[in-house]
Amino acid sequence: MGEALESVMKKYKEEEQTLKQALNRQEQINQALVSEVAQLKSMVQGISSTSRQDIEEVFLDRFPSVMKEVLQEKDQKIDELKQKLEDVEKLMKNDRDAILLKVLRETQETKKEIAAMKEEPKEKSGFFSRLFGK
């Protein structure tokens, strides 16, 4: 039964690591996107021409809304991954507790069976001793 517990724990630990890696990757992507926005803003500021205002209007009007959507999606995915990680940790704890309780019950049953086996010979000899008066 200990091997089953170890197997389950190992599986959940691997899933937990995978989720943590995914969360870290999502945060890196968010940081990269923010960095790109900053670079693009500086590029827009660097453009010097008569159509500068037109470019800024189109770019800055549309880009932030698209960027907000992308960042919201990433944040949503991060939240989902965090929730999944919490669920895995909760499952890990619940499964571990259930397995431990099962093992304890089996151990108690085994102890009862052993005690019953030890008492059986006493009862048998008690019957004969009562029969023959010993």
Chimera marker file (.cmm) of the C-alpha trace (Angstrom):
<marker_set name="trace">
<marker id="1" x="0.000" y="0.000" z="0.000" r="1" g="1" b="0" radius="0.5"/>
<marker id="2" x="2.990" y="2.274" z="0.641" r="1" g="1" b="0" radius="0.5"/>
<marker id="3" x="4.030" y="1.902" z="-2.989" r="1" g="1" b="0" radius="0.5"/>
<marker id="4" x="0.594" y="3.036" z="-4.150" r="1" g="1" b="0" radius="0.5"/>
<marker id="5" x="0.838" y="6.100" z="-1.936" r="1" g="1" b="0" radius="0.5"/>
<marker id="6" x="4.307" y="6.855" z="-3.260" r="1" g="1" b="0" radius="0.5"/>
<marker id="7" x="3.104" y="6.418" z="-6.822" r="1" g="1" b="0" radius="0.5"/>
<marker id="8" x="0.187" y="8.774" z="-6.307" r="1" g="1" b="0" radius="0.5"/>
<marker id="9" x="2.363" y="11.313" z="-4.524" r="1" g="1" b="0" radius="0.5"/>
<marker id="10" x="4.974" y="11.136" z="-7.303" r="1" g="1" b="0" radius="0.5"/>
<marker id="11" x="2.290" y="11.634" z="-9.958" r="1" g="1" b="0" radius="0.5"/>
<marker id="12" x="0.860" y="14.653" z="-8.194" r="1" g="1" b="0" radius="0.5"/>
<marker id="13" x="4.310" y="16.136" z="-7.593" r="1" g="1" b="0" radius="0.5"/>
<marker id="14" x="5.051" y="15.825" z="-11.323" r="1" g="1" b="0" radius="0.5"/>
<marker id="15" x="1.744" y="17.500" z="-12.186" r="1" g="1" b="0" radius="0.5"/>
<marker id="16" x="2.461" y="20.217" z="-9.658" r="1" g="1" b="0" radius="0.5"/>
<marker id="17" x="5.890" y="20.846" z="-11.206" r="1" g="1" b="0" radius="0.5"/>
<marker id="18" x="4.374" y="20.977" z="-14.700" r="1" g="1" b="0" radius="0.5"/>
<marker id="19" x="1.796" y="23.512" z="-13.573" r="1" g="1" b="0" radius="0.5"/>
<marker id="20" x="4.416" y="25.627" z="-11.832" r="1" g="1" b="0" radius="0.5"/>
<marker id="21" x="6.541" y="25.610" z="-14.989" r="1" g="1" b="0" radius="0.5"/>
<marker id="22" x="3.527" y="26.631" z="-17.058" r="1" g="1" b="0" radius="0.5"/>
<marker id="23" x="2.764" y="29.472" z="-14.649" r="1" g="1" b="0" radius="0.5"/>
<marker id="24" x="6.352" y="30.681" z="-14.816" r="1" g="1" b="0" radius="0.5"/>
<marker id="25" x="6.254" y="30.534" z="-18.600" r="1" g="1" b="0" radius="0.5"/>
<marker id="26" x="3.008" y="32.527" z="-18.713" r="1" g="1" b="0" radius="0.5"/>
<marker id="27" x="4.506" y="35.186" z="-16.456" r="1" g="1" b="0" radius="0.5"/>
<marker id="28" x="7.572" y="35.377" z="-18.715" r="1" g="1" b="0" radius="0.5"/>
<marker id="29" x="5.313" y="35.823" z="-21.736" r="1" g="1" b="0" radius="0.5"/>
<marker id="30" x="3.439" y="38.620" z="-19.959" r="1" g="1" b="0" radius="0.5"/>
<marker id="31" x="6.693" y="40.358" z="-19.131" r="1" g="1" b="0" radius="0.5"/>
<marker id="32" x="7.881" y="39.982" z="-22.726" r="1" g="1" b="0" radius="0.5"/>
<marker id="33" x="4.634" y="41.490" z="-24.004" r="1" g="1" b="0" radius="0.5"/>
<marker id="34" x="4.928" y="44.449" z="-21.656" r="1" g="1" b="0" radius="0.5"/>
<marker id="35" x="8.510" y="44.920" z="-22.822" r="1" g="1" b="0" radius="0.5"/>
<marker id="36" x="7.409" y="44.817" z="-26.459" r="1" g="1" b="0" radius="0.5"/>
<marker id="37" x="4.753" y="47.439" z="-25.773" r="1" g="1" b="0" radius="0.5"/>
<marker id="38" x="7.379" y="49.703" z="-24.241" r="1" g="1" b="0" radius="0.5"/>
<marker id="39" x="9.645" y="49.184" z="-27.258" r="1" g="1" b="0" radius="0.5"/>
<marker id="40" x="6.824" y="49.895" z="-29.681" r="1" g="1" b="0" radius="0.5"/>
<marker id="41" x="5.904" y="53.069" z="-27.818" r="1" g="1" b="0" radius="0.5"/>
<marker id="42" x="9.500" y="54.244" z="-28.004" r="1" g="1" b="0" radius="0.5"/>
<marker id="43" x="9.567" y="53.403" z="-31.733" r="1" g="1" b="0" radius="0.5"/>
<marker id="44" x="6.407" y="55.443" z="-32.267" r="1" g="1" b="0" radius="0.5"/>
<marker id="45" x="7.981" y="58.351" z="-30.417" r="1" g="1" b="0" radius="0.5"/>
<marker id="46" x="11.070" y="57.992" z="-32.598" r="1" g="1" b="0" radius="0.5"/>
<marker id="47" x="9.156" y="58.358" z="-35.860" r="1" g="1" b="0" radius="0.5"/>
<marker id="48" x="9.415" y="61.920" z="-37.028" r="1" g="1" b="0" radius="0.5"/>
<marker id="49" x="7.343" y="62.748" z="-40.029" r="1" g="1" b="0" radius="0.5"/>
<marker id="50" x="4.259" y="64.674" z="-40.970" r="1" g="1" b="0" radius="0.5"/>
<marker id="51" x="2.108" y="61.570" z="-40.598" r="1" g="1" b="0" radius="0.5"/>
<marker id="52" x="3.299" y="61.000" z="-37.068" r="1" g="1" b="0" radius="0.5"/>
<marker id="53" x="-0.036" y="61.958" z="-35.587" r="1" g="1" b="0" radius="0.5"/>
<marker id="54" x="-1.889" y="59.645" z="-37.971" r="1" g="1" b="0" radius="0.5"/>
<marker id="55" x="0.374" y="56.727" z="-37.132" r="1" g="1" b="0" radius="0.5"/>
<marker id="56" x="0.075" y="57.376" z="-33.417" r="1" g="1" b="0" radius="0.5"/>
<marker id="57" x="-3.689" y="57.663" z="-33.581" r="1" g="1" b="0" radius="0.5"/>
<marker id="58" x="-4.137" y="54.387" z="-35.453" r="1" g="1" b="0" radius="0.5"/>
<marker id="59" x="-1.458" y="52.509" z="-33.587" r="1" g="1" b="0" radius="0.5"/>
<marker id="60" x="-2.122" y="53.801" z="-30.096" r="1" g="1" b="0" radius="0.5"/>
<marker id="61" x="-5.899" y="53.654" z="-30.469" r="1" g="1" b="0" radius="0.5"/>
<marker id="62" x="-6.015" y="50.054" z="-31.624" r="1" g="1" b="0" radius="0.5"/>
<marker id="63" x="-2.922" y="48.506" z="-30.123" r="1" g="1" b="0" radius="0.5"/>
<marker id="64" x="-3.690" y="49.077" z="-26.432" r="1" g="1" b="0" radius="0.5"/>
<marker id="65" x="-7.107" y="47.452" z="-26.738" r="1" g="1" b="0" radius="0.5"/>
<marker id="66" x="-5.608" y="44.442" z="-28.517" r="1" g="1" b="0" radius="0.5"/>
<marker id="67" x="-2.799" y="44.342" z="-25.991" r="1" g="1" b="0" radius="0.5"/>
<marker id="68" x="-5.287" y="44.521" z="-23.122" r="1" g="1" b="0" radius="0.5"/>
<marker id="69" x="-7.189" y="41.573" z="-24.585" r="1" g="1" b="0" radius="0.5"/>
<marker id="70" x="-4.011" y="39.527" z="-24.934" r="1" g="1" b="0" radius="0.5"/>
<marker id="71" x="-2.931" y="40.375" z="-21.396" r="1" g="1" b="0" radius="0.5"/>
<marker id="72" x="-6.397" y="39.547" z="-20.057" r="1" g="1" b="0" radius="0.5"/>
<marker id="73" x="-6.274" y="36.163" z="-21.795" r="1" g="1" b="0" radius="0.5"/>
<marker id="74" x="-2.837" y="35.495" z="-20.320" r="1" g="1" b="0" radius="0.5"/>
<marker id="75" x="-4.010" y="36.559" z="-16.862" r="1" g="1" b="0" radius="0.5"/>
<marker id="76" x="-7.046" y="34.308" z="-17.212" r="1" g="1" b="0" radius="0.5"/>
<marker id="77" x="-4.826" y="31.386" z="-18.190" r="1" g="1" b="0" radius="0.5"/>
<marker id="78" x="-2.539" y="32.087" z="-15.244" r="1" g="1" b="0" radius="0.5"/>
<marker id="79" x="-5.550" y="32.138" z="-12.915" r="1" g="1" b="0" radius="0.5"/>
<marker id="80" x="-6.786" y="28.860" z="-14.410" r="1" g="1" b="0" radius="0.5"/>
<marker id="81" x="-3.366" y="27.279" z="-13.933" r="1" g="1" b="0" radius="0.5"/>
<marker id="82" x="-3.195" y="28.529" z="-10.352" r="1" g="1" b="0" radius="0.5"/>
<marker id="83" x="-6.640" y="27.057" z="-9.683" r="1" g="1" b="0" radius="0.5"/>
<marker id="84" x="-5.561" y="23.791" z="-11.270" r="1" g="1" b="0" radius="0.5"/>
<marker id="85" x="-2.454" y="23.760" z="-9.086" r="1" g="1" b="0" radius="0.5"/>
<marker id="86" x="-4.595" y="24.329" z="-5.987" r="1" g="1" b="0" radius="0.5"/>
<marker id="87" x="-6.914" y="21.516" z="-7.091" r="1" g="1" b="0" radius="0.5"/>
<marker id="88" x="-3.966" y="19.167" z="-7.575" r="1" g="1" b="0" radius="0.5"/>
<marker id="89" x="-2.582" y="20.047" z="-4.157" r="1" g="1" b="0" radius="0.5"/>
<marker id="90" x="-6.029" y="19.511" z="-2.605" r="1" g="1" b="0" radius="0.5"/>
<marker id="91" x="-6.400" y="16.169" z="-4.397" r="1" g="1" b="0" radius="0.5"/>
<marker id="92" x="-2.940" y="15.171" z="-3.268" r="1" g="1" b="0" radius="0.5"/>
<marker id="93" x="-3.852" y="15.882" z="0.345" r="1" g="1" b="0" radius="0.5"/>
<marker id="94" x="-7.270" y="14.192" z="0.114" r="1" g="1" b="0" radius="0.5"/>
<marker id="95" x="-5.932" y="11.100" z="-1.651" r="1" g="1" b="0" radius="0.5"/>
<marker id="96" x="-3.088" y="10.797" z="0.802" r="1" g="1" b="0" radius="0.5"/>
<marker id="97" x="-5.502" y="10.994" z="3.733" r="1" g="1" b="0" radius="0.5"/>
<marker id="98" x="-7.846" y="8.429" z="2.166" r="1" g="1" b="0" radius="0.5"/>
<marker id="99" x="-4.997" y="6.015" z="1.483" r="1" g="1" b="0" radius="0.5"/>
<marker id="100" x="-3.637" y="6.411" z="5.011" r="1" g="1" b="0" radius="0.5"/>
<marker id="101" x="-7.078" y="5.739" z="6.507" r="1" g="1" b="0" radius="0.5"/>
<marker id="102" x="-7.470" y="2.649" z="4.342" r="1" g="1" b="0" radius="0.5"/>
<marker id="103" x="-4.074" y="1.337" z="5.430" r="1" g="1" b="0" radius="0.5"/>
<marker id="104" x="-4.926" y="1.988" z="9.090" r="1" g="1" b="0" radius="0.5"/>
<marker id="105" x="-8.229" y="0.112" z="8.764" r="1" g="1" b="0" radius="0.5"/>
<marker id="106" x="-6.502" y="-2.821" z="7.088" r="1" g="1" b="0" radius="0.5"/>
<marker id="107" x="-3.898" y="-2.870" z="9.856" r="1" g="1" b="0" radius="0.5"/>
<marker id="108" x="-6.604" y="-2.872" z="12.531" r="1" g="1" b="0" radius="0.5"/>
<marker id="109" x="-8.467" y="-5.684" z="10.777" r="1" g="1" b="0" radius="0.5"/>
<marker id="110" x="-5.257" y="-7.704" z="10.564" r="1" g="1" b="0" radius="0.5"/>
<marker id="111" x="-4.600" y="-7.162" z="14.281" r="1" g="1" b="0" radius="0.5"/>
<marker id="112" x="-8.146" y="-8.312" z="15.090" r="1" g="1" b="0" radius="0.5"/>
<marker id="113" x="-7.689" y="-11.432" z="12.949" r="1" g="1" b="0" radius="0.5"/>
<marker id="114" x="-4.382" y="-12.232" z="14.655" r="1" g="1" b="0" radius="0.5"/>
<marker id="115" x="-5.965" y="-11.746" z="18.084" r="1" g="1" b="0" radius="0.5"/>
<marker id="116" x="-8.876" y="-13.995" z="17.077" r="1" g="1" b="0" radius="0.5"/>
<marker id="117" x="-6.448" y="-16.690" z="15.894" r="1" g="1" b="0" radius="0.5"/>
<marker id="118" x="-4.604" y="-16.546" z="19.216" r="1" g="1" b="0" radius="0.5"/>
<marker id="119" x="-7.863" y="-16.926" z="21.161" r="1" g="1" b="0" radius="0.5"/>
<marker id="120" x="-9.150" y="-19.908" z="19.149" r="1" g="1" b="0" radius="0.5"/>
<marker id="121" x="-6.695" y="-22.445" z="20.637" r="1" g="1" b="0" radius="0.5"/>
<marker id="122" x="-7.570" y="-21.263" z="24.162" r="1" g="1" b="0" radius="0.5"/>
<marker id="123" x="-11.259" y="-21.774" z="23.504" r="1" g="1" b="0" radius="0.5"/>
<marker id="124" x="-10.709" y="-25.284" z="22.130" r="1" g="1" b="0" radius="0.5"/>
<marker id="125" x="-8.585" y="-26.351" z="25.051" r="1" g="1" b="0" radius="0.5"/>
<marker id="126" x="-11.093" y="-24.736" z="27.385" r="1" g="1" b="0" radius="0.5"/>
<marker id="127" x="-13.866" y="-26.951" z="26.002" r="1" g="1" b="0" radius="0.5"/>
<marker id="128" x="-11.908" y="-30.184" z="26.558" r="1" g="1" b="0" radius="0.5"/>
<marker id="129" x="-10.768" y="-29.128" z="29.958" r="1" g="1" b="0" radius="0.5"/>
<marker id="130" x="-14.389" y="-28.418" z="30.888" r="1" g="1" b="0" radius="0.5"/>
<marker id="131" x="-15.472" y="-31.737" z="29.408" r="1" g="1" b="0" radius="0.5"/>
<marker id="132" x="-12.890" y="-33.771" z="31.297" r="1" g="1" b="0" radius="0.5"/>
<marker id="133" x="-12.899" y="-31.543" z="34.363" r="1" g="1" b="0" radius="0.5"/>
<marker id="134" x="-9.352" y="-30.297" z="34.148" r="1" g="1" b="0" radius="0.5"/>
<link id1="1" id2="2" r="1" g="1" b="0" radius="0.2"/>
<link id1="2" id2="3" r="1" g="1" b="0" radius="0.2"/>
<link id1="3" id2="4" r="1" g="1" b="0" radius="0.2"/>
<link id1="4" id2="5" r="1" g="1" b="0" radius="0.2"/>
<link id1="5" id2="6" r="1" g="1" b="0" radius="0.2"/>
<link id1="6" id2="7" r="1" g="1" b="0" radius="0.2"/>
<link id1="7" id2="8" r="1" g="1" b="0" radius="0.2"/>
<link id1="8" id2="9" r="1" g="1" b="0" radius="0.2"/>
<link id1="9" id2="10" r="1" g="1" b="0" radius="0.2"/>
<link id1="10" id2="11" r="1" g="1" b="0" radius="0.2"/>
<link id1="11" id2="12" r="1" g="1" b="0" radius="0.2"/>
<link id1="12" id2="13" r="1" g="1" b="0" radius="0.2"/>
<link id1="13" id2="14" r="1" g="1" b="0" radius="0.2"/>
<link id1="14" id2="15" r="1" g="1" b="0" radius="0.2"/>
<link id1="15" id2="16" r="1" g="1" b="0" radius="0.2"/>
<link id1="16" id2="17" r="1" g="1" b="0" radius="0.2"/>
<link id1="17" id2="18" r="1" g="1" b="0" radius="0.2"/>
<link id1="18" id2="19" r="1" g="1" b="0" radius="0.2"/>
<link id1="19" id2="20" r="1" g="1" b="0" radius="0.2"/>
<link id1="20" id2="21" r="1" g="1" b="0" radius="0.2"/>
<link id1="21" id2="22" r="1" g="1" b="0" radius="0.2"/>
<link id1="22" id2="23" r="1" g="1" b="0" radius="0.2"/>
<link id1="23" id2="24" r="1" g="1" b="0" radius="0.2"/>
<link id1="24" id2="25" r="1" g="1" b="0" radius="0.2"/>
<link id1="25" id2="26" r="1" g="1" b="0" radius="0.2"/>
<link id1="26" id2="27" r="1" g="1" b="0" radius="0.2"/>
<link id1="27" id2="28" r="1" g="1" b="0" radius="0.2"/>
<link id1="28" id2="29" r="1" g="1" b="0" radius="0.2"/>
<link id1="29" id2="30" r="1" g="1" b="0" radius="0.2"/>
<link id1="30" id2="31" r="1" g="1" b="0" radius="0.2"/>
<link id1="31" id2="32" r="1" g="1" b="0" radius="0.2"/>
<link id1="32" id2="33" r="1" g="1" b="0" radius="0.2"/>
<link id1="33" id2="34" r="1" g="1" b="0" radius="0.2"/>
<link id1="34" id2="35" r="1" g="1" b="0" radius="0.2"/>
<link id1="35" id2="36" r="1" g="1" b="0" radius="0.2"/>
<link id1="36" id2="37" r="1" g="1" b="0" radius="0.2"/>
<link id1="37" id2="38" r="1" g="1" b="0" radius="0.2"/>
<link id1="38" id2="39" r="1" g="1" b="0" radius="0.2"/>
<link id1="39" id2="40" r="1" g="1" b="0" radius="0.2"/>
<link id1="40" id2="41" r="1" g="1" b="0" radius="0.2"/>
<link id1="41" id2="42" r="1" g="1" b="0" radius="0.2"/>
<link id1="42" id2="43" r="1" g="1" b="0" radius="0.2"/>
<link id1="43" id2="44" r="1" g="1" b="0" radius="0.2"/>
<link id1="44" id2="45" r="1" g="1" b="0" radius="0.2"/>
<link id1="45" id2="46" r="1" g="1" b="0" radius="0.2"/>
<link id1="46" id2="47" r="1" g="1" b="0" radius="0.2"/>
<link id1="47" id2="48" r="1" g="1" b="0" radius="0.2"/>
<link id1="48" id2="49" r="1" g="1" b="0" radius="0.2"/>
<link id1="49" id2="50" r="1" g="1" b="0" radius="0.2"/>
<link id1="50" id2="51" r="1" g="1" b="0" radius="0.2"/>
<link id1="51" id2="52" r="1" g="1" b="0" radius="0.2"/>
<link id1="52" id2="53" r="1" g="1" b="0" radius="0.2"/>
<link id1="53" id2="54" r="1" g="1" b="0" radius="0.2"/>
<link id1="54" id2="55" r="1" g="1" b="0" radius="0.2"/>
<link id1="55" id2="56" r="1" g="1" b="0" radius="0.2"/>
<link id1="56" id2="57" r="1" g="1" b="0" radius="0.2"/>
<link id1="57" id2="58" r="1" g="1" b="0" radius="0.2"/>
<link id1="58" id2="59" r="1" g="1" b="0" radius="0.2"/>
<link id1="59" id2="60" r="1" g="1" b="0" radius="0.2"/>
<link id1="60" id2="61" r="1" g="1" b="0" radius="0.2"/>
<link id1="61" id2="62" r="1" g="1" b="0" radius="0.2"/>
<link id1="62" id2="63" r="1" g="1" b="0" radius="0.2"/>
<link id1="63" id2="64" r="1" g="1" b="0" radius="0.2"/>
<link id1="64" id2="65" r="1" g="1" b="0" radius="0.2"/>
<link id1="65" id2="66" r="1" g="1" b="0" radius="0.2"/>
<link id1="66" id2="67" r="1" g="1" b="0" radius="0.2"/>
<link id1="67" id2="68" r="1" g="1" b="0" radius="0.2"/>
<link id1="68" id2="69" r="1" g="1" b="0" radius="0.2"/>
<link id1="69" id2="70" r="1" g="1" b="0" radius="0.2"/>
<link id1="70" id2="71" r="1" g="1" b="0" radius="0.2"/>
<link id1="71" id2="72" r="1" g="1" b="0" radius="0.2"/>
<link id1="72" id2="73" r="1" g="1" b="0" radius="0.2"/>
<link id1="73" id2="74" r="1" g="1" b="0" radius="0.2"/>
<link id1="74" id2="75" r="1" g="1" b="0" radius="0.2"/>
<link id1="75" id2="76" r="1" g="1" b="0" radius="0.2"/>
<link id1="76" id2="77" r="1" g="1" b="0" radius="0.2"/>
<link id1="77" id2="78" r="1" g="1" b="0" radius="0.2"/>
<link id1="78" id2="79" r="1" g="1" b="0" radius="0.2"/>
<link id1="79" id2="80" r="1" g="1" b="0" radius="0.2"/>
<link id1="80" id2="81" r="1" g="1" b="0" radius="0.2"/>
<link id1="81" id2="82" r="1" g="1" b="0" radius="0.2"/>
<link id1="82" id2="83" r="1" g="1" b="0" radius="0.2"/>
<link id1="83" id2="84" r="1" g="1" b="0" radius="0.2"/>
<link id1="84" id2="85" r="1" g="1" b="0" radius="0.2"/>
<link id1="85" id2="86" r="1" g="1" b="0" radius="0.2"/>
<link id1="86" id2="87" r="1" g="1" b="0" radius="0.2"/>
<link id1="87" id2="88" r="1" g="1" b="0" radius="0.2"/>
<link id1="88" id2="89" r="1" g="1" b="0" radius="0.2"/>
<link id1="89" id2="90" r="1" g="1" b="0" radius="0.2"/>
<link id1="90" id2="91" r="1" g="1" b="0" radius="0.2"/>
<link id1="91" id2="92" r="1" g="1" b="0" radius="0.2"/>
<link id1="92" id2="93" r="1" g="1" b="0" radius="0.2"/>
<link id1="93" id2="94" r="1" g="1" b="0" radius="0.2"/>
<link id1="94" id2="95" r="1" g="1" b="0" radius="0.2"/>
<link id1="95" id2="96" r="1" g="1" b="0" radius="0.2"/>
<link id1="96" id2="97" r="1" g="1" b="0" radius="0.2"/>
<link id1="97" id2="98" r="1" g="1" b="0" radius="0.2"/>
<link id1="98" id2="99" r="1" g="1" b="0" radius="0.2"/>
<link id1="99" id2="100" r="1" g="1" b="0" radius="0.2"/>
<link id1="100" id2="101" r="1" g="1" b="0" radius="0.2"/>
<link id1="101" id2="102" r="1" g="1" b="0" radius="0.2"/>
<link id1="102" id2="103" r="1" g="1" b="0" radius="0.2"/>
<link id1="103" id2="104" r="1" g="1" b="0" radius="0.2"/>
<link id1="104" id2="105" r="1" g="1" b="0" radius="0.2"/>
<link id1="105" id2="106" r="1" g="1" b="0" radius="0.2"/>
<link id1="106" id2="107" r="1" g="1" b="0" radius="0.2"/>
<link id1="107" id2="108" r="1" g="1" b="0" radius="0.2"/>
<link id1="108" id2="109" r="1" g="1" b="0" radius="0.2"/>
<link id1="109" id2="110" r="1" g="1" b="0" radius="0.2"/>
<link id1="110" id2="111" r="1" g="1" b="0" radius="0.2"/>
<link id1="111" id2="112" r="1" g="1" b="0" radius="0.2"/>
<link id1="112" id2="113" r="1" g="1" b="0" radius="0.2"/>
<link id1="113" id2="114" r="1" g="1" b="0" radius="0.2"/>
<link id1="114" id2="115" r="1" g="1" b="0" radius="0.2"/>
<link id1="115" id2="116" r="1" g="1" b="0" radius="0.2"/>
<link id1="116" id2="117" r="1" g="1" b="0" radius="0.2"/>
<link id1="117" id2="118" r="1" g="1" b="0" radius="0.2"/>
<link id1="118" id2="119" r="1" g="1" b="0" radius="0.2"/>
<link id1="119" id2="120" r="1" g="1" b="0" radius="0.2"/>
<link id1="120" id2="121" r="1" g="1" b="0" radius="0.2"/>
<link id1="121" id2="122" r="1" g="1" b="0" radius="0.2"/>
<link id1="122" id2="123" r="1" g="1" b="0" radius="0.2"/>
<link id1="123" id2="124" r="1" g="1" b="0" radius="0.2"/>
<link id1="124" id2="125" r="1" g="1" b="0" radius="0.2"/>
<link id1="125" id2="126" r="1" g="1" b="0" radius="0.2"/>
<link id1="126" id2="127" r="1" g="1" b="0" radius="0.2"/>
<link id1="127" id2="128" r="1" g="1" b="0" radius="0.2"/>
<link id1="128" id2="129" r="1" g="1" b="0" radius="0.2"/>
<link id1="129" id2="130" r="1" g="1" b="0" radius="0.2"/>
<link id1="130" id2="131" r="1" g="1" b="0" radius="0.2"/>
<link id1="131" id2="132" r="1" g="1" b="0" radius="0.2"/>
<link id1="132" id2="133" r="1" g="1" b="0" radius="0.2"/>
<link id1="133" id2="134" r="1" g="1" b="0" radius="0.2"/>
</marker_set>
